[in-house]
Structure formats: structure tokens, C-alpha cells
Amino acid sequence: MEKSKTSIAKKLILWIVVSSITIAALISAVYLYDDYQKKIKAVEAQLVKIEESVEKSLSTSLYAEDEENAKQQIEGILKQPDMVQVQIWADDDVDPVFSLVNKEFEDLHPLTRRSLGIHKIVPIYKLDGDGKLTKDKIADMHLTVSLGGAKRKIKNQIILFGLIQLIQVSLISAIIWFIFKKLVSRHLSHMAHYADSMDLNDLSGEGLHLNRKETNQVDELDNLVLSFNDMRTNLKKAHEALSDYAVNLEKKVAERTKEIEEEREKVAGLLNNMRQAVFSIDKEKKVTAPVSSFSKNVFGSEIEGTDIFDTIYKDLDKQSEEYSQLHSALNTVFGEDDLQYDLMEDYFIQKAKYKEKEEDPENKTLQFSYNPMFNSNNELDKVMFIVEDVTELEKLAAEKAAKDKEIATINQIASNKIDDVKAFILSADSYIKSSIDPLQKFKNDQSDSSGLGEIFRNLHTLKGNSRIFNLGTISQTTHIVENDLVQMIEEVKEGKEIPVERIDGLFQGFKDIEGSIDIYLEVGKRIFSFGSADEITVSKKQIEEIQGLIEKVKSNQDEIKKASFCIKRIIFNSFIEECGKFKKMVQEIAEKLDKKAEFNISGEDIFLDNRKLELIFDALTHILRNSIDHGIETIEKRKEKSKTEHGTISIKTKEENNQFEIFIVDDGNGIDGERVMTSAVKKGALAKEKADAMSNEEKVNLIFLPNLSTADSVSDISGRGVGMDVVKSNIEKMGGKIKVSSILGTGTIFKITFPTAS
């Protein structure tokens, strides 16, 4: 479609004309509208003035029925400027009493006359004797005033505005046309002519110049000329370069080919010097070039062109979910965008076992990294593999982990008194051995679950004692098996049948515990010279001391007692000395619970063998843990009760009447006998009638009933609320007794009594 010619000057003038007329018209319309409103207000004021001037006189004439005088007054009103019609209407009359019309409007219909402007109805009231208007209306005067004068005035103003605008726009257009032609248009025409006449094959001529006087200022036209000449210069250079390129193309292609070949050699050299297998695969899952030379070291053969599932992943279990997910992911990602690759990337395996040959004794461990390679359409074209043989690294890591574990084990053993921890480790497996038969009995006949409680007490005791010695591996492994056993006991109570596989799982758990004990035992024998449980260590000084006492035994009974005491110290353990290990446990548990607690030991000493000491220490462990967890209050609560910030837990001993008494005292919150009694009744361990007749001390001692707890939740510190049953059982095994007394809000006292002969 051929375009018609125009000029910027025409467009500019047209834009200015339209804009000027539009703006002027809007402004004039505002002023004319204001004048029109003023004219209307003037007419309304005129009507008010007429009303005020004739109101009384017209009222007098109408009331006196002086038609002549009334008519004269109406004619006087009609002579007012722009007045169209005056009518007098009585209330009951069908026709007006008087109706006078301006001759100018006589030919118009009455309704048309009324629409010419403002129509006002003025009520005329009767005058009283004093000449004042009353409220008695005589008639209505209808006044119609034309707005024609105002409209004619506005029309004349519009005509005048139009003439002024026409003259103004004409002058402005002429001036703009002249200025634009002189300053802009002729120069643009010159530029266009110069561009049309420019020969692209010969750009050696003179550049573009404007035919105008040069000044120190630069305007838009000067900038345009500069840009045009710069473009011309650049075009000339490009033309020369293109000509040179065309002439020397073959030479440049050869040079560039050489550079590319050198780059390829550098990449190949870099690739072949990497200690990793680097290659890529296509959508057929085949290895494509380039392949790093180290790939042969990793896989033992050339892999280029091979299917990765026949070579690299050949040792994956083809029935495994891992193999299935990898195969599916690689089938999905090729030809798709990066989002699809990101979704599937997690299914690419990171490590795999690999054998170069079936007869190789060991697998290699290969570690894989992947990098997607997309084509110009952002579709996955290849996947780069970076494979590293990490077999030796894994061996080193495993050796380091084993060494770290051994060091941790040594530290755990060394943090205790060696003889104590030795005695515990050497006897720890007895808890497991004594649990095997009850569990086997339950497996053979699930109707007899009586042995499960004994197994639980063994595990609970083993876990508690291992925590005293800070032997984390044993306590953690035992805790897991204990959890499984507790769940099984609950299901047995509900009448559920336990699958044989779960019971076998407990047997495996016992083996795991024995394995954790063996870890400490092996380190103990190798590092700390642990012997058997029947062996004791006696110093040369102790033997010499006993030898000297034996020589004196015939003459002195006191020396016999001293000799006996020395032998006891070698064979047995001091109760007071052994209790010292509880101080660390109390402080650690209190700190874990954000509490403060002091631990004190005082009283007479007694010597016990390892087995009896373990039974008492297990009882003390349960009691102390309960005292810290449920007895000693937090710092805030102790302050509320006006107690010291730190609680106090004491072990006091004394020997009396061939009985050894141990008191465990705390100044904590005490035991709520009512809660203990309520829990016992709720669990069916006690009849309600019997409970109501109990004293508070009897209610408190109900805590020794099996499986009784008032705790709202299981605590990792004081167990599952079944520890007091274990405490009582252990004390009774050595012929002892235990009872408790407590004052709620004040504290608790446990008393353990057993014969010294034991």
C-alpha cells in the first residue's frame, strides 16, 4: 500500500491547532456557563423585585375589584425586560382573571411560552387595616420570563470566540510553519537527500554537513548528523573488513580450525589426566566419546559404546527397587526439560559396588556424580558421568570410625574407677544369660508370661547400671530392647498373640546387647588388663601387710581383727567408697533437668561382694533417679516454697543389732499418698474398701507394687514407673527390707535394712 506524503510541520501544526482549540473551548465553556448562571440569577432577582414592588398595590386593587388599576399594574410588569406573560388566577376560577402576553410572544402556544425561561407563581395576600399582609390569599400571580436575552448574549460570545481563535490559530500556524521550515524541515530534507545519494560501494566521499551557521551549541540536529556520520564511518569499516574477510576467508578458516584442534587436545589432555572416569551417555544409555583414559583403571576395560547397565551398573541387583528406579529415571529424562531432570535426579544412585571380574575377591565402591547436558531446545541430550573409585577412602573412613569408637570406649571406661567398671562389665552378661530361658519358655507357651517380668527387671537393671558407669553403647542398646519388651508385655496383657518373629527379634536384641558388652570387654582386656570375674588385684604392700599380721595373730586379738579387715578390703567392696560414684550421676541428671542438687554420704561402712553390691546399687540408682526427677523441685518452685535453690539428697548408714541400715533422704516435694492409692485402685492392684482404711504411710508404700506409677509420662531419667518394684525385688533377694515415709511438700526418706551377716 502506497503511503501519502506529508511533513512533520503539518503534523506539528495540526497537533497545536487541535490542542489550542480544545483547551480554549474548555476554558470558554467554563466562562460562558458562569455568565449564563449569572444571567439566570439576575432574572430571578428581577422577579423578586417585581413581587416586592406590586405585591401590596396589586392586593389592594384585586381586593377592591378595581380592574382598571389592576390591569395597569400588570401592564407595567409586562413592560419589564424579557417578560413574556403575566396572569392572575383566583383559587376557584377555571380561567385567569387577567392574562396579558407580550406582543412578541402572542403567536406562541401557552405551554411553549411557559417553556421559554423561568416561570414563577407569586401568591397575593389580603391587607389588614394597618396595610400589612395577612395570611388570607386572594389570588396567584403567574410570571413567565424569557431567557432568550441571555442565550443571545452567549451565542454572540461564542461567535466572537470562534473568530478570535481562528485568527489566533492562523497566525500561530503561520509562524510555526515558517520557523520549522527554516530551522528543521529543510535540514531534514537535506539529510534525506544525502542518504538517498550515498553510494554503499564507495563511502570515501565527504560526510554530512548542515547548511547553517556554526555555533558553540549542539542541538538535536547536530547530534543526528554526528550519529549519521559515525554510522557511515562504521559502515565503511565493516565494508572494508567484510571485503578483507572474503579475500582471506580460507586462511582464517584454517587458522580457526587449528585453534579448535588445539583446544580439543587441551581438553583431551585434561580429561585423560583426571583421576576419575569421565564420560557421557546418550538416550540409548550407551557410553559416548570422549571417555577419559582413567575410565579403564576404574572399570578394568574400555567402556566406550557399551550399555551402562551391562558394564557400569552390571553388579546392581536387577530385582531391587534401586535398579528399577534408576532404569525408569534414565528412560524418562532424555528429550525432556530441566524440570523433568530435577524431578528424576534423586533416583540416580550415588554409590554402587562393582567387580571387574567375577573371581575378584572384593568389590570396588564407586561414587557417581551426574551433570545434565541440554541441546539448543533445552531438551536433555546427554548425561555426563563422573565416577570415582572410593574403595580405599571408605576403608580409611571405616578404620577411623572404628578408632574413634575405640577411643570413646576407652574414655568411658577410664572415666570410672577401673575396678568398679571392670566388675560391672565382667558380670553384665549374666543379666542376659538369666533372661534367655524365660524368653524361650514364653516362646514355647505364650500362655505363661510370668517370666517376662523377670526379663524386664534384668534389662532395666542392666540399663541403669550401665548409665551409672556412663557406658553409652550398652545403655542405648539395652534401652531399645527394653522398649520392644515393654510393648510386647502390654500386648500380652491385652490378650494379643505375639508373632514368633518378634520374639526372635528379642533374642537378636540380646545378642546385640552381648555384642555391646563385648566391645567394652575387649577394650578392657587389651587396654586395662581385665581378667575374669573371679580374679582380684592385690598389691605387694597388701600381701606384706597381711603376712606381718599373721605373725602377730597368736598374741593379739586386735591384730586378728585388723587382718580380717585387710582381707575384706581385698575381697570385698567398701559401701561408702562405692557410693561416691553417685555424686557425678546426681549432678549430671540435675543439670539435665535444670535443677540444683547436692549429694552427701555419711555413716558407718560395710564391705560387700560384687553381686550384693550390684543389687543394692541398682536399688539406690532407681531411688536417686526418682528423687531428682520427681522429688527435687525446680529452682523456681523451691523459691516459691521458701526453700534453698539447691535440693539435698543424702545417703546415711548405720549398723545396729546385726542389721545394716541405709537411709536415702531428700528435701524435695515428697510423695502424694492419695495419688499413689488412686493409681493402685484404678489398676486393680488394690480394693477400694481396703484403700480407704489405709494410713498415709501405708498409701505411700504402695509405690512398691508391680507396674504402679503416678507419673503422667514416661521419663528417660527415672524410667517407666516400674523401678520401685525392681528395687524391692533386689533388696529381698539379699534378705533385706525396704520401706518409705514421706511428707508432701517437705521430703522423702527411704530405709533399706538387711542383715550384716549377708
GIRAVEN-V158499 format. One record per residue. N is the residue number from 0. RES is the residue in one small letter. PSI is psi as a letter, one per 40 degrees, with the letter a starting at -180 (* if undefined). D_LAST is the distance of its C-alpha to the last C-alpha in Angstrom with 1 decimal. Layout:
BEGIN
N:RES:PSI:D_LAST
N:RES:PSI:D_LAST
END
This chain:
BEGIN
0:m:h:123.6
1:e:h:125.9
2:k:i:125.0
3:s:i:127.7
4:k:i:128.2
5:t:a:127.4
6:s:i:126.6
7:i:d:123.8
8:a:d:126.5
9:k:d:127.3
10:k:d:123.6
11:l:d:123.0
12:i:d:126.1
13:l:d:125.2
14:w:d:121.7
15:i:d:123.1
16:v:d:125.8
17:v:d:123.4
18:s:d:120.8
19:s:d:123.5
20:i:d:125.1
21:t:d:121.8
22:i:d:120.7
23:a:d:124.1
24:a:d:124.3
25:l:d:120.9
26:i:d:121.9
27:s:d:125.4
28:a:d:123.9
29:v:d:121.8
30:y:d:124.8
31:l:d:127.1
32:y:d:124.6
33:d:d:124.4
34:d:d:128.2
35:y:d:128.4
36:q:d:125.9
37:k:d:127.9
38:k:d:131.1
39:i:d:129.5
40:k:d:128.4
41:a:d:132.0
42:v:d:133.4
43:e:d:130.9
44:a:d:132.0
45:q:d:135.6
46:l:d:135.0
47:v:d:133.4
48:k:d:136.3
49:i:d:138.8
50:e:d:136.8
51:e:d:137.0
52:s:d:140.7
53:v:e:142.1
54:e:d:139.6
55:k:d:141.6
56:s:d:145.1
57:l:d:144.4
58:s:d:142.8
59:t:d:145.9
60:s:d:148.2
61:l:d:146.3
62:y:d:145.9
63:a:e:149.7
64:e:f:150.4
65:d:g:152.3
66:e:d:152.2
67:e:d:154.4
68:n:d:152.4
69:a:d:149.1
70:k:d:150.5
71:q:d:151.6
72:q:d:148.1
73:i:d:146.6
74:e:d:149.1
75:g:d:148.1
76:i:d:144.4
77:l:d:145.4
78:k:e:147.1
79:q:i:143.7
80:p:h:142.5
81:d:e:140.8
82:m:h:141.3
83:v:d:141.7
84:q:i:142.2
85:v:h:142.2
86:q:i:142.0
87:i:h:142.0
88:w:h:140.3
89:a:i:140.5
90:d:d:137.6
91:d:e:139.6
92:d:i:142.0
93:v:d:141.7
94:d:i:143.7
95:p:i:143.5
96:v:d:145.9
97:f:i:146.6
98:s:h:145.8
99:l:h:147.2
100:v:h:146.3
101:n:h:146.9
102:k:d:149.8
103:e:d:147.6
104:f:e:145.2
105:e:d:147.6
106:d:e:147.5
107:l:i:143.7
108:h:i:142.0
109:p:d:140.4
110:l:d:136.9
111:t:d:137.6
112:r:d:138.9
113:r:d:135.8
114:s:e:133.6
115:l:e:135.4
116:g:b:133.3
117:i:h:132.0
118:h:h:132.8
119:k:h:132.3
120:i:h:133.0
121:v:h:134.1
122:p:i:134.3
123:i:h:137.4
124:y:i:137.0
125:k:i:139.7
126:l:i:140.7
127:d:a:140.7
128:g:d:143.4
129:d:e:142.0
130:g:f:141.9
131:k:i:138.2
132:l:h:136.6
133:t:a:135.2
134:k:e:132.7
135:d:h:135.5
136:k:h:135.9
137:i:d:139.5
138:a:i:138.9
139:d:h:136.9
140:m:h:138.3
141:h:h:137.2
142:l:h:137.4
143:t:h:137.1
144:v:h:137.0
145:s:i:137.1
146:l:e:134.8
147:g:d:137.3
148:g:d:138.1
149:a:d:134.6
150:k:d:134.2
151:r:d:137.5
152:k:d:136.3
153:i:d:133.0
154:k:d:135.0
155:n:d:137.3
156:q:d:134.2
157:i:d:132.7
158:i:d:135.9
159:l:d:136.1
160:f:d:132.5
161:g:d:133.2
162:l:d:136.3
163:i:d:134.5
164:q:d:131.5
165:l:d:133.9
166:i:d:135.7
167:q:d:132.5
168:v:d:130.8
169:s:d:133.9
170:l:d:134.2
171:i:d:130.5
172:s:d:130.6
173:a:d:133.7
174:i:d:132.1
175:i:d:128.8
176:w:d:130.8
177:f:d:132.7
178:i:d:129.8
179:f:d:127.6
180:k:d:130.4
181:k:d:131.1
182:l:d:127.6
183:v:d:125.5
184:s:d:127.3
185:r:d:129.9
186:h:d:127.2
187:l:d:125.0
188:s:d:128.1
189:h:d:128.7
190:m:d:125.1
191:a:d:125.4
192:h:d:128.7
193:y:d:127.1
194:a:d:124.2
195:d:d:126.6
196:s:e:128.7
197:m:h:125.8
198:d:h:125.9
199:l:d:122.4
200:n:e:123.8
201:d:g:125.3
202:l:f:123.4
203:s:e:125.1
204:g:a:127.3
205:e:i:127.1
206:g:i:124.3
207:l:h:124.6
208:h:i:126.2
209:l:h:127.1
210:n:g:130.7
211:r:i:130.1
212:k:h:130.2
213:e:i:127.2
214:t:i:125.1
215:n:e:122.0
216:q:i:120.1
217:v:h:118.4
218:d:a:118.3
219:e:d:116.9
220:l:d:120.0
221:d:d:119.5
222:n:d:115.9
223:l:d:117.0
224:v:d:119.6
225:l:d:117.0
226:s:d:114.5
227:f:d:117.4
228:n:d:118.4
229:d:d:114.8
230:m:d:114.5
231:r:d:117.8
232:t:d:116.6
233:n:d:113.2
234:l:d:115.1
235:k:d:117.4
236:k:d:114.5
237:a:d:112.8
238:h:d:116.1
239:e:d:116.4
240:a:d:112.8
241:l:d:113.3
242:s:d:116.5
243:d:d:114.7
244:y:d:111.8
245:a:d:114.2
246:v:d:115.9
247:n:f:112.7
248:l:d:110.5
249:e:d:110.3
250:k:d:109.3
251:k:d:106.6
252:v:d:105.2
253:a:d:104.9
254:e:d:103.2
255:r:d:100.7
256:t:d:100.0
257:k:d:99.2
258:e:d:96.8
259:i:d:95.0
260:e:d:94.6
261:e:d:93.2
262:e:d:90.7
263:r:d:89.7
264:e:d:89.2
265:k:d:87.1
266:v:d:84.9
267:a:d:84.7
268:g:d:83.8
269:l:d:81.1
270:l:d:79.8
271:n:e:79.7
272:n:e:77.9
273:m:i:75.0
274:r:f:71.6
275:q:i:71.4
276:a:h:73.1
277:v:h:75.6
278:f:i:77.8
279:s:i:78.8
280:i:i:79.2
281:d:a:81.9
282:k:e:81.8
283:e:e:81.8
284:k:f:78.4
285:k:i:80.1
286:v:h:79.7
287:t:i:82.8
288:a:i:84.2
289:p:i:83.5
290:v:h:80.3
291:s:i:78.7
292:s:d:78.7
293:f:e:74.9
294:s:d:74.5
295:k:d:75.1
296:n:d:72.2
297:v:d:69.9
298:f:e:71.1
299:g:e:72.4
300:s:i:75.8
301:e:h:78.7
302:i:e:77.9
303:e:h:81.2
304:g:e:82.6
305:t:i:79.4
306:d:h:77.6
307:i:d:74.3
308:f:e:72.5
309:d:e:73.7
310:t:c:72.7
311:i:d:70.6
312:y:f:68.5
313:k:d:68.8
314:d:e:65.0
315:l:i:64.1
316:d:h:62.9
317:k:e:66.1
318:q:e:64.1
319:s:i:61.9
320:e:d:62.4
321:e:d:62.7
322:y:d:65.7
323:s:d:67.3
324:q:d:67.1
325:l:d:68.5
326:h:d:71.3
327:s:d:72.2
328:a:d:72.1
329:l:d:74.5
330:n:d:76.8
331:t:d:77.0
332:v:d:77.5
333:f:h:80.7
334:g:e:83.8
335:e:i:81.8
336:d:a:81.5
337:d:d:78.7
338:l:d:77.0
339:q:d:76.5
340:y:d:75.1
341:d:d:72.6
342:l:d:71.4
343:m:e:70.9
344:e:d:69.6
345:d:e:65.9
346:y:e:66.3
347:f:h:67.3
348:i:i:64.4
349:q:d:63.1
350:k:i:61.5
351:a:i:61.9
352:k:i:61.1
353:y:h:64.2
354:k:h:65.0
355:e:d:68.3
356:k:i:68.2
357:e:d:66.1
358:e:e:65.1
359:d:h:63.6
360:p:d:59.9
361:e:i:58.9
362:n:i:60.1
363:k:i:61.6
364:t:h:60.5
365:l:h:63.7
366:q:h:63.8
367:f:h:66.7
368:s:i:68.7
369:y:i:71.6
370:n:h:74.8
371:p:i:77.3
372:m:h:81.1
373:f:i:83.5
374:n:a:87.3
375:s:e:90.0
376:n:e:89.4
377:n:f:85.7
378:e:h:84.7
379:l:h:82.0
380:d:d:83.8
381:k:i:81.2
382:v:h:77.5
383:m:h:76.7
384:f:h:73.6
385:i:h:71.7
386:v:h:69.2
387:e:h:66.9
388:d:h:64.7
389:v:f:61.3
390:t:d:59.4
391:e:d:58.6
392:l:d:57.8
393:e:d:55.2
394:k:d:53.7
395:l:d:53.5
396:a:d:52.0
397:a:d:49.4
398:e:d:48.5
399:k:d:48.4
400:a:d:46.1
401:a:d:43.8
402:k:d:43.9
403:d:d:43.3
404:k:d:40.3
405:e:d:38.9
406:i:d:39.5
407:a:d:37.7
408:t:d:34.7
409:i:d:34.7
410:n:d:35.0
411:q:d:32.1
412:i:d:29.8
413:a:e:31.2
414:s:e:30.7
415:n:i:26.9
416:k:h:24.9
417:i:d:25.5
418:d:d:22.1
419:d:d:20.5
420:v:d:23.2
421:k:d:23.2
422:a:d:19.5
423:f:d:20.4
424:i:d:23.7
425:l:d:22.5
426:s:e:19.8
427:a:d:22.1
428:d:e:24.0
429:s:d:21.0
430:y:d:21.6
431:i:d:25.1
432:k:d:24.6
433:s:e:22.4
434:s:e:25.3
435:i:d:28.1
436:d:d:27.8
437:p:d:27.6
438:l:d:30.6
439:q:d:32.5
440:k:d:31.9
441:f:d:33.3
442:k:d:36.2
443:n:d:37.1
444:d:g:36.9
445:q:e:37.0
446:s:e:36.9
447:d:g:33.1
448:s:e:31.7
449:s:d:28.2
450:g:e:26.7
451:l:d:28.3
452:g:d:25.8
453:e:d:23.0
454:i:d:25.3
455:f:d:25.9
456:r:d:22.3
457:n:d:21.9
458:l:d:25.1
459:h:d:24.4
460:t:d:21.0
461:l:d:22.8
462:k:d:25.7
463:g:d:23.8
464:n:d:21.8
465:s:d:25.1
466:r:d:26.8
467:i:d:24.4
468:f:e:25.5
469:n:f:29.0
470:l:g:29.3
471:g:d:32.2
472:t:d:33.2
473:i:d:29.9
474:s:d:29.6
475:q:d:33.3
476:t:d:33.2
477:t:d:30.1
478:h:d:31.8
479:i:d:34.9
480:v:d:33.1
481:e:d:31.0
482:n:d:34.4
483:d:d:35.9
484:l:d:32.9
485:v:d:33.1
486:q:d:36.9
487:m:d:36.4
488:i:d:34.0
489:e:d:36.6
490:e:d:39.3
491:v:d:37.4
492:k:d:37.0
493:e:e:40.8
494:g:e:41.4
495:k:i:42.7
496:e:h:42.7
497:i:h:41.0
498:p:i:43.2
499:v:d:41.8
500:e:d:42.8
501:r:d:40.4
502:i:d:37.4
503:d:d:38.5
504:g:d:38.6
505:l:d:34.8
506:f:d:34.3
507:q:d:36.5
508:g:d:34.4
509:f:d:31.3
510:k:d:33.4
511:d:d:34.5
512:i:d:30.9
513:e:d:30.2
514:g:d:33.4
515:s:d:32.4
516:i:d:29.1
517:d:d:31.3
518:i:d:33.5
519:y:d:30.8
520:l:d:29.4
521:e:d:33.0
522:v:d:33.7
523:g:d:30.4
524:k:d:31.2
525:r:d:34.8
526:i:d:34.5
527:f:e:31.1
528:s:f:30.5
529:f:h:27.4
530:g:a:26.2
531:s:i:23.7
532:a:d:20.1
533:d:e:19.2
534:e:i:21.5
535:i:i:20.8
536:t:h:23.5
537:v:h:24.0
538:s:i:27.0
539:k:d:29.4
540:k:d:28.9
541:q:d:25.2
542:i:d:26.1
543:e:d:28.9
544:e:d:26.7
545:i:d:24.2
546:q:d:27.4
547:g:d:28.8
548:l:d:25.8
549:i:d:25.7
550:e:d:29.4
551:k:e:28.7
552:v:d:25.7
553:k:d:28.1
554:s:e:29.6
555:n:h:27.1
556:q:d:23.7
557:d:d:23.2
558:e:d:23.8
559:i:d:21.0
560:k:d:18.6
561:k:d:20.4
562:a:d:20.1
563:s:d:16.4
564:f:d:16.3
565:c:d:18.7
566:i:d:16.8
567:k:d:13.7
568:r:d:16.2
569:i:d:17.6
570:i:d:14.7
571:f:i:12.3
572:n:h:13.6
573:s:h:14.4
574:f:d:13.6
575:i:d:16.9
576:e:d:18.9
577:e:d:17.8
578:c:e:18.7
579:g:d:22.2
580:k:e:23.1
581:f:d:23.2
582:k:d:26.2
583:k:d:28.5
584:m:d:27.4
585:v:d:28.1
586:q:d:31.5
587:e:d:32.6
588:i:d:31.9
589:a:d:33.6
590:e:d:36.5
591:k:d:36.8
592:l:e:37.1
593:d:f:39.5
594:k:i:37.2
595:k:h:36.0
596:a:h:32.5
597:e:i:30.8
598:f:h:27.1
599:n:i:25.4
600:i:h:22.0
601:s:i:21.4
602:g:a:19.0
603:e:i:16.3
604:d:i:14.3
605:i:i:10.7
606:f:h:10.2
607:l:i:8.4
608:d:i:9.7
609:n:d:12.5
610:r:d:11.4
611:k:d:8.6
612:l:d:11.1
613:e:d:13.8
614:l:d:12.4
615:i:d:12.2
616:f:d:15.4
617:d:d:17.1
618:a:d:16.6
619:l:d:17.9
620:t:d:20.7
621:h:d:21.9
622:i:d:21.8
623:l:d:23.6
624:r:d:26.2
625:n:d:26.9
626:s:d:27.3
627:i:d:29.8
628:d:d:31.6
629:h:e:32.0
630:g:c:31.0
631:i:h:32.8
632:e:i:36.5
633:t:i:39.3
634:i:d:41.2
635:e:d:44.1
636:k:d:42.2
637:r:d:40.3
638:k:d:43.8
639:e:d:45.1
640:k:e:42.3
641:s:f:43.1
642:k:i:39.7
643:t:i:39.3
644:e:d:39.9
645:h:h:36.4
646:g:i:33.3
647:t:h:30.2
648:i:h:26.6
649:s:i:23.9
650:i:h:20.2
651:k:h:19.3
652:t:i:16.0
653:k:i:15.4
654:e:h:13.0
655:e:h:14.3
656:n:f:13.7
657:n:f:10.1
658:q:h:9.6
659:f:h:9.7
660:e:h:12.8
661:i:h:14.6
662:f:h:18.3
663:i:h:20.4
664:v:h:24.0
665:d:i:27.4
666:d:f:30.9
667:g:a:32.2
668:n:e:34.1
669:g:i:31.4
670:i:h:30.8
671:d:h:33.8
672:g:d:32.5
673:e:d:35.9
674:r:d:35.8
675:v:d:32.3
676:m:d:33.6
677:t:d:36.8
678:s:d:35.1
679:a:d:32.9
680:v:d:36.1
681:k:d:38.1
682:k:e:35.7
683:g:e:35.6
684:a:e:32.0
685:l:h:33.0
686:a:i:36.1
687:k:d:38.5
688:e:d:38.9
689:k:d:35.2
690:a:d:34.9
691:d:d:37.8
692:a:e:36.2
693:m:i:33.0
694:s:i:32.3
695:n:d:32.0
696:e:d:28.2
697:e:d:27.8
698:k:d:30.0
699:v:d:28.0
700:n:e:24.7
701:l:e:26.7
702:i:e:25.9
703:f:e:22.8
704:l:i:25.2
705:p:h:25.7
706:n:f:28.6
707:l:h:29.5
708:s:i:31.2
709:t:e:33.7
710:a:i:34.7
711:d:d:38.3
712:s:i:37.7
713:v:h:35.2
714:s:h:33.9
715:d:e:33.2
716:i:d:30.9
717:s:f:28.6
718:g:a:29.1
719:r:e:30.5
720:g:e:28.9
721:v:e:26.3
722:g:d:23.5
723:m:d:21.9
724:d:d:21.5
725:v:d:19.5
726:v:d:17.4
727:k:d:16.6
728:s:d:15.9
729:n:d:13.5
730:i:d:11.5
731:e:d:11.6
732:k:d:10.6
733:m:f:6.9
734:g:f:7.6
735:g:i:9.1
736:k:i:12.8
737:i:i:15.6
738:k:i:19.1
739:v:i:22.2
740:s:i:25.2
741:s:i:28.4
742:i:h:32.0
743:l:h:34.4
744:g:e:36.2
745:t:d:33.9
746:g:a:30.4
747:t:i:26.9
748:i:h:23.5
749:f:h:20.2
750:k:h:17.3
751:i:h:13.7
752:t:h:11.2
753:f:i:7.4
754:p:h:5.6
755:t:d:5.3
756:a:d:3.8
757:s:*:0.0
END
